[in-house]
Amino acid sequence: MRAEIIAVGTELLLGQIVNTNAQYLSRGLAELGIDVYYQTVVGDNKERLMHAIGIARGRADLLVFTGGLGPTLDDLTRDALAEYLGRGIELHEPSMDKIMKMFAGRGGAFIESNRRQALLIEGATPLRNDTGLAVGNALSADGTHYLLLPGPPREMKPMFDNDGSAWLKERLGQSFALHSVMLKFAGIGESGLEDLLIDLIREQQDPTIAPYAKEGEVAIRVSTKATDAEEAARKLEGTLNAIRGRTSAYLYAEEDLTLEATVVRELTRRQLTLTLAESCTGGLVSELITTIPGSAVVYLGGIVTYSNAMKMRQLGVPEALLEGLDAPGAISAETAVAMAEGMRAVADSDFALSITGNAGPAAAEEKPVGLVYVGLAERGRETRVEKLQLSGDREGIRLRAAKRALYMLWQSLMGQG
């Protein structure tokens, strides 16, 4: 079954609200094995909405509407579809009773326009609204299925998850749901990862391989349709093994988990501790780590040392490294090593990460924007340092440097560093 989501509301077109409903519905429909090929947004105008219905009917078996079921005159979804199908509109008495009881409970006078929220297209199945007043509509006509859901997410989500999904399952018969495995990578960019897997991506049929990229990390979703999890696992196994074999140096998780969450989990499992000494990232690595529940067990703390004076005073970085004609400077491998070793010594932690560099926008110490050094001091091992030349704006450089530091720590935890 192919679906199109039609979100109704001029406020969406004006950018006054974000269409989170489409994201939620796309995920939910995929889990039912229903392909979403198009998403449409249309304003509160009956003619334009009917035109959108006509286009969608030509390319989808299922049209899912959100919005336009409220009490005001610009709530037109039900009216437009009824007119398009040549059907009447009738009152759903249980929904009307619910509305009347609500007004009676508030002690206010009934507002006649609220009667619109209890209306059904002739022949439609009502979808209960546990968190609001507008009744949903589900109907089939001339080989096309229609699902009408309210716009507010707190009403739309439970209606779709309960009555909406149940109604769709009845029409699907044997269900071939979408099963996916999310693979997460660090230490490699989207193009580099694609190059490693280019033949698999070009030749993909079933399972499918879909890459997703964001700052400092890349993800691949490997998906197939199957009647159950056991069949899906059999179909996914070959492709997953092929990807694992080529990407073991970068593959840090086989679930939708952040790199910082993976690092915290591994430190916890091994009962190891971490401290941080940050300069150009300004505490960003610390922020990433401390967003993870349970991080207090492994993260002892960190120090942000922007100035040379603070590097010397708090971390014991020698002045000779920082100042003078022959000094390598704050932005150097030597300083990154001294910061990491100083931090580890102060806290007696198992690991200490340090970051020093130039996030921009101007050159510093006659060194280019994006030059960053990451140090990793580890109990019982020689301190390592990595030189990075990053591109992008200030925030992008800071985030990529932070993620690279976490990747360096992950490598060490996995025995790869």
C-alpha positions in Angstrom: 0.0 0.0 0.0 1.3 3.5 -0.9 0.4 6.5 1.2 0.4 10.2 1.0 0.2 12.5 4.0 -1.7 15.7 3.6 -1.2 18.2 6.3 -3.9 20.9 6.3 -3.3 24.4 7.8 -2.2 27.8 6.6 -0.1 28.1 9.8 2.1 25.3 8.4 2.7 27.2 5.2 3.5 30.4 7.1 6.1 28.6 9.2 4.2 29.4 12.4 4.3 25.8 13.5 6.5 22.8 12.5 4.9 19.8 10.8 5.9 17.2 13.4 2.8 15.1 12.6 4.2 14.1 9.2 7.4 12.7 10.8 5.4 10.7 13.3 3.0 9.4 10.8 5.7 8.4 8.3 7.4 6.4 11.0 4.2 4.8 12.1 3.1 3.9 8.6 6.5 2.4 7.8 6.1 0.1 10.8 2.9 -1.1 9.3 4.6 -1.8 6.0 3.0 1.1 4.2 5.2 3.2 1.9 5.0 7.0 2.1 6.0 8.4 -1.2 4.7 12.0 -0.9 3.9 14.6 1.8 1.7 17.6 1.0 1.0 20.7 2.9 -2.0 22.7 1.9 -3.6 25.8 3.4 -7.2 26.3 4.8 -8.8 26.6 1.4 -11.4 24.2 0.1 -10.6 24.5 -3.6 -6.9 24.0 -3.1 -7.5 21.1 -0.7 -9.8 19.3 -3.2 -7.2 19.8 -5.9 -4.6 18.2 -3.6 -6.9 15.3 -3.0 -7.2 14.8 -6.7 -3.5 14.7 -7.2 -2.9 12.4 -4.3 -5.5 9.9 -5.4 -3.6 9.5 -8.7 -0.5 8.3 -6.9 -1.5 6.7 -3.5 -3.9 4.1 -2.2 -4.1 5.7 1.2 -4.5 9.4 2.0 -3.8 10.4 5.6 -5.0 13.9 6.6 -4.0 15.9 9.7 -5.7 19.1 10.7 -8.9 20.8 9.7 -11.3 18.9 11.9 -11.8 21.7 14.5 -14.9 23.9 15.2 -14.1 27.0 13.2 -15.1 27.8 9.6 -11.5 27.4 8.3 -11.5 23.7 9.5 -12.4 22.3 6.0 -10.8 18.9 5.7 -14.0 16.9 6.3 -16.1 19.2 4.1 -13.6 19.1 1.2 -13.3 15.4 1.2 -17.0 14.8 1.5 -17.7 17.2 -1.4 -14.9 15.5 -3.5 -16.4 12.1 -2.9 -20.0 13.3 -3.4 -21.0 12.1 0.1 -23.1 13.8 2.8 -22.1 14.6 6.4 -23.8 13.2 9.5 -23.7 13.8 13.2 -22.0 11.2 15.3 -24.1 11.2 18.4 -21.6 9.7 20.9 -19.1 12.4 20.0 -21.8 15.1 20.4 -22.7 13.7 23.8 -19.1 14.0 24.8 -18.9 17.6 23.7 -22.1 18.5 25.6 -20.9 16.8 28.8 -17.6 18.8 28.5 -19.5 22.1 28.3 -21.8 21.1 31.1 -18.8 20.2 33.3 -17.3 23.6 32.8 -20.5 25.3 33.6 -20.4 27.3 30.3 -22.9 27.9 27.6 -22.7 25.5 24.6 -21.1 27.1 21.6 -22.9 25.9 18.4 -19.8 25.8 16.3 -18.4 22.9 18.4 -21.1 20.7 16.8 -18.7 20.5 13.8 -16.3 18.4 15.8 -18.9 15.7 16.0 -19.5 15.4 12.3 -18.7 12.3 10.2 -18.5 11.8 6.4 -21.4 9.6 5.4 -20.3 5.9 5.7 -17.1 6.7 7.7 -15.9 4.8 10.7 -15.5 7.1 13.7 -12.0 7.2 15.4 -12.2 8.0 19.0 -10.4 11.0 20.4 -9.2 10.3 23.9 -7.5 13.7 24.4 -9.7 16.1 22.5 -13.1 16.6 21.0 -12.8 16.2 17.2 -13.9 12.7 16.0 -11.6 11.1 13.4 -12.9 9.7 10.1 -11.8 6.5 8.3 -13.4 5.4 5.1 -12.8 3.7 1.8 -14.2 4.8 -1.6 -13.4 3.5 -5.1 -10.3 1.6 -4.1 -8.8 4.5 -2.1 -8.6 4.6 1.7 -8.9 7.9 3.7 -7.8 8.6 7.3 -8.8 12.0 8.8 -6.9 12.9 12.0 -6.9 16.1 14.1 -4.0 18.5 13.9 -2.8 18.9 17.5 -0.1 16.2 18.0 -1.5 15.3 21.5 -4.8 14.3 19.8 -3.4 13.0 16.5 -0.8 10.5 18.0 -3.1 8.4 20.2 -5.8 8.4 17.6 -3.5 7.1 14.9 -1.8 4.6 17.3 -5.1 3.2 18.5 -8.2 3.3 16.2 -6.3 4.5 13.1 -3.7 1.8 13.1 -6.3 -0.9 13.9 -8.5 0.2 11.0 -5.5 0.1 8.6 -4.4 -3.4 9.8 -7.8 -4.7 8.9 -7.4 -3.5 5.3 -3.8 -4.7 4.9 -4.5 -8.4 5.5 -1.2 -10.1 5.9 1.1 -7.5 7.2 4.6 -7.1 5.9 6.0 -4.5 8.3 9.2 -2.6 7.9 12.1 -3.9 10.0 15.2 -1.8 10.3 18.6 -1.8 11.9 20.4 1.5 12.5 24.2 1.4 12.2 26.1 4.4 13.8 29.6 5.5 12.7 32.1 8.0 13.9 35.6 9.0 12.7 34.5 8.9 9.0 32.5 11.3 6.9 29.4 10.5 4.8 31.4 10.4 1.5 34.1 8.2 3.0 31.6 5.7 4.3 29.8 5.7 1.0 33.0 4.9 -0.8 33.6 1.9 1.4 30.0 0.6 0.7 29.5 2.0 -2.9 28.9 -1.4 -4.5 26.4 -2.5 -1.8 24.5 0.8 -2.2 24.4 0.7 -6.0 23.3 -2.9 -6.1 20.8 -2.7 -3.2 17.3 -4.2 -3.7 16.1 -5.9 -0.6 17.4 -5.0 2.0 17.7 -1.3 1.3 20.6 0.9 2.6 19.9 4.5 3.5 22.6 6.9 4.8 22.0 9.8 7.2 24.6 12.3 8.1 25.0 15.0 10.8 27.9 16.9 12.4 30.6 14.4 13.5 28.6 11.2 13.0 27.0 9.2 10.1 24.2 6.6 10.3 23.0 3.9 7.9 19.5 2.4 8.2 19.3 -1.1 6.7 15.7 -2.1 6.1 13.5 -4.9 4.8 9.8 -5.8 4.9 8.9 -9.1 6.6 6.0 -10.8 8.3 8.0 -11.1 11.6 11.3 -10.3 13.3 12.7 -13.8 12.6 12.2 -13.5 8.9 13.6 -9.9 8.9 16.8 -11.1 10.7 17.4 -13.7 8.1 16.9 -11.2 5.2 19.1 -8.5 6.9 22.0 -10.8 8.0 24.0 -10.9 4.8 23.9 -7.1 4.2 24.7 -6.4 7.8 27.7 -8.7 7.8 29.0 -7.2 4.6 28.9 -3.7 6.2 30.4 -4.8 9.5 33.3 -6.4 7.7 34.2 -3.1 5.9 33.6 -0.6 8.7 34.6 -2.2 12.0 37.0 0.8 12.7 34.1 3.2 12.6 31.0 1.2 13.6 30.3 2.1 17.2 26.7 1.0 17.6 24.0 -1.1 16.0 21.1 0.9 17.4 20.1 4.5 17.4 22.6 5.6 20.0 24.8 8.7 20.2 28.6 8.4 20.4 28.6 10.0 23.8 26.0 7.5 25.1 28.1 4.6 23.8 31.2 6.0 25.5 29.4 6.3 28.8 28.0 2.8 28.5 31.5 1.3 27.8 33.2 3.3 30.6 30.5 2.1 32.9 30.8 -1.5 31.8 34.5 -1.4 32.4 34.3 0.6 35.6 36.6 3.3 34.3 36.6 7.0 34.9 37.0 10.1 32.6 37.9 13.7 33.0 38.1 16.5 30.5 40.3 19.6 29.8 38.8 21.8 27.1 39.9 25.0 25.5 38.3 25.8 22.1 35.3 23.6 22.7 34.4 25.5 25.9 32.9 22.6 27.8 31.0 21.1 24.9 32.4 17.6 25.4 31.4 17.8 29.1 27.9 18.9 28.1 27.5 16.0 25.7 28.7 13.5 28.3 26.5 14.9 31.1 23.3 14.7 29.0 23.6 10.9 29.3 21.7 9.4 32.3 24.2 7.7 34.6 27.2 9.6 33.4 28.0 10.7 37.0 29.2 7.2 37.7 32.1 7.5 35.2 32.6 11.3 34.6 34.6 12.9 37.5 34.5 16.4 36.0 36.3 18.8 33.7 38.1 22.1 33.4 37.7 24.8 30.7 41.0 26.6 30.4 40.8 29.3 27.7 43.6 31.5 28.8 47.3 30.5 29.1 47.2 31.5 32.7 44.4 29.0 33.5 46.2 26.3 31.6 49.3 26.8 33.7 47.5 27.3 37.0 44.8 24.6 36.8 46.5 22.0 34.7 50.2 22.6 35.3 51.0 23.3 31.6 54.6 24.6 31.5 54.9 28.2 30.6 57.7 27.3 28.1 55.1 25.5 26.0 52.7 28.5 25.9 54.8 31.7 25.7 58.1 32.8 24.2 59.6 33.0 20.7 60.3 29.3 20.5 57.2 28.1 22.3 54.9 25.8 20.3 51.9 27.7 21.8 48.5 26.9 23.2 47.4 25.4 19.9 49.9 22.6 19.6 50.4 18.9 20.1 52.7 19.5 23.1 50.0 21.6 24.9 47.3 19.1 24.2 49.5 16.4 25.8 50.3 18.5 28.8 46.6 19.4 29.3 45.5 15.8 29.2 48.3 14.6 31.5 47.7 17.5 33.9 44.0 16.8 34.0 44.5 13.1 34.6 47.0 13.8 37.4 44.7 16.3 39.1 41.7 13.9 39.2 43.5 10.5 39.1 41.1 9.4 36.4 41.6 6.4 34.1 41.2 8.6 31.0 41.6 12.4 30.4 40.7 14.0 27.1 42.0 17.4 26.1 41.1 19.7 23.2 42.9 22.9 22.2 42.6 24.7 18.9 41.2 27.6 16.9 37.5 27.5 16.2 37.6 30.9 14.5 36.5 33.2 13.1 40.0 34.7 12.9 43.5 33.1 13.0 45.2 32.8 16.4 48.9 32.4 17.1 49.3 32.7 13.4 47.6 29.3 13.1 44.6 28.7 10.8 41.0 28.5 11.7 40.0 24.8 12.2 43.4 23.6 13.5 42.7 21.5 16.6 44.7 19.1 18.7 43.1 16.3 20.7 45.0 14.6 23.5 44.2 11.4 25.3 46.0 10.4 28.5 45.3 6.9 29.7 46.4 5.2 32.9 49.4 2.9 32.1 49.8 4.1 28.5 51.7 6.8 26.6 49.6 9.9 25.9 48.4 10.2 22.4 47.6 13.3 20.4 45.8 13.8 17.1 46.0 16.8 14.8 42.8 17.9 13.0 42.2 20.5 10.3 38.5 21.1 10.4 36.3 23.2 8.2 33.1 25.1 8.7 31.8 27.8 11.0 32.8 28.2 14.7 30.0 26.0 16.0 30.6 23.3 13.4 34.3 23.1 14.2 33.6 22.9 18.0 31.1 20.1 17.5 33.3 18.1 15.1 36.3 18.5 17.5 34.2 17.3 20.4 32.9 14.2 18.5 36.4 13.4 17.3 37.6 13.4 20.9 34.9 11.0 21.9 35.7 8.8 18.9 39.4 8.8 20.0 38.3 7.6 23.4 35.9 5.0 21.9 38.8 3.6 19.8 40.9 3.2 22.9 38.1 1.5 24.8 37.7 -0.9 21.9 41.4 -1.7 21.7 41.8 0.1 18.4 43.8 3.1 19.5 
